[in-house]
Amino acid sequence: MLFNECKNSHSQGNVGMGQAIAHYTILGYTISIPLNDCQEYDLVVEYPDGLKKVQVKTTKHKAPSGNYVVNLRTMSGYKDKYEYRIGTYDILFVVDELGNTYEYTSEELKDYKNCLTLK
């Protein structure tokens, strides 16, 4: 499993960031990494139709259906937990413990508040 060697959620997040950077690099997109980590997105990616704020999430949690579930709330030392708010990022990039990746636009997430079952 992709996150087996991760000692904590921070290192799991680093693996997710590496996967996202590799994904967008393979597509030939230019990637920018914000100077600090207190914004609600992790990367800025130059898509063919313009710059997009990308939030990277990882998961190893499964729903009873067997599908992976990702938490949309952001938790960090700088912020309290909060519900996902539309517009805080343009793209959600998710990596599961098997290495599968998923992308969702903010429009696809508009009806979700706390978590999303991946399909």
PEGISUL-V104080 format. One record per residue. N is the residue number from 1. BURIAL is + if it has 24 or more other C-alpha atoms within 12 Angstrom, else -. D_FIRST is the distance of its C-alpha to the first C-alpha in whole Angstrom. Layout:
# PEGISUL-V104080
<<N & BURIAL & D_FIRST> <N & BURIAL & D_FIRST>>
This chain:
# PEGISUL-V104080
<<1 & - & 0> <2 & - & 4> <3 & + & 6> <4 & - & 6> <5 & - & 9> <6 & - & 10> <7 & - & 13> <8 & - & 15> <9 & - & 15> <10 & - & 17> <11 & - & 14> <12 & + & 11> <13 & + & 14> <14 & - & 15> <15 & + & 12> <16 & + & 13> <17 & + & 16> <18 & + & 15> <19 & + & 14> <20 & + & 17> <21 & + & 19> <22 & - & 18> <23 & + & 18> <24 & + & 22> <25 & - & 23> <26 & - & 22> <27 & - & 24> <28 & - & 27> <29 & - & 27> <30 & - & 29> <31 & + & 26> <32 & - & 28> <33 & - & 26> <34 & - & 29> <35 & - & 30> <36 & - & 29> <37 & - & 27> <38 & - & 29> <39 & - & 29> <40 & + & 27> <41 & + & 25> <42 & + & 23> <43 & + & 24> <44 & + & 28> <45 & + & 27> <46 & - & 30> <47 & - & 30> <48 & - & 33> <49 & - & 34> <50 & - & 34> <51 & - & 32> <52 & + & 29> <53 & + & 28> <54 & + & 24> <55 & + & 22> <56 & + & 18> <57 & + & 16> <58 & + & 12> <59 & + & 11> <60 & + & 9> <61 & - & 13> <62 & - & 14> <63 & - & 18> <64 & - & 19> <65 & - & 20> <66 & - & 16> <67 & - & 16> <68 & + & 14> <69 & + & 16> <70 & + & 17> <71 & + & 19> <72 & + & 22> <73 & + & 24> <74 & + & 24> <75 & - & 24> <76 & - & 25> <77 & - & 27> <78 & - & 30> <79 & - & 30> <80 & - & 30> <81 & - & 28> <82 & - & 29> <83 & - & 29> <84 & + & 28> <85 & - & 31> <86 & - & 31> <87 & - & 32> <88 & + & 30> <89 & + & 28> <90 & + & 28> <91 & + & 25> <92 & + & 22> <93 & + & 18> <94 & + & 15> <95 & + & 12> <96 & + & 9> <97 & + & 6> <98 & - & 6> <99 & + & 8> <100 & - & 11> <101 & + & 14> <102 & + & 17> <103 & + & 20> <104 & + & 23> <105 & - & 26> <106 & + & 28> <107 & - & 31> <108 & - & 28> <109 & + & 27> <110 & - & 31> <111 & - & 31> <112 & - & 28> <113 & - & 28> <114 & - & 25> <115 & + & 22> <116 & + & 21> <117 & + & 19> <118 & + & 17> <119 & - & 19>>
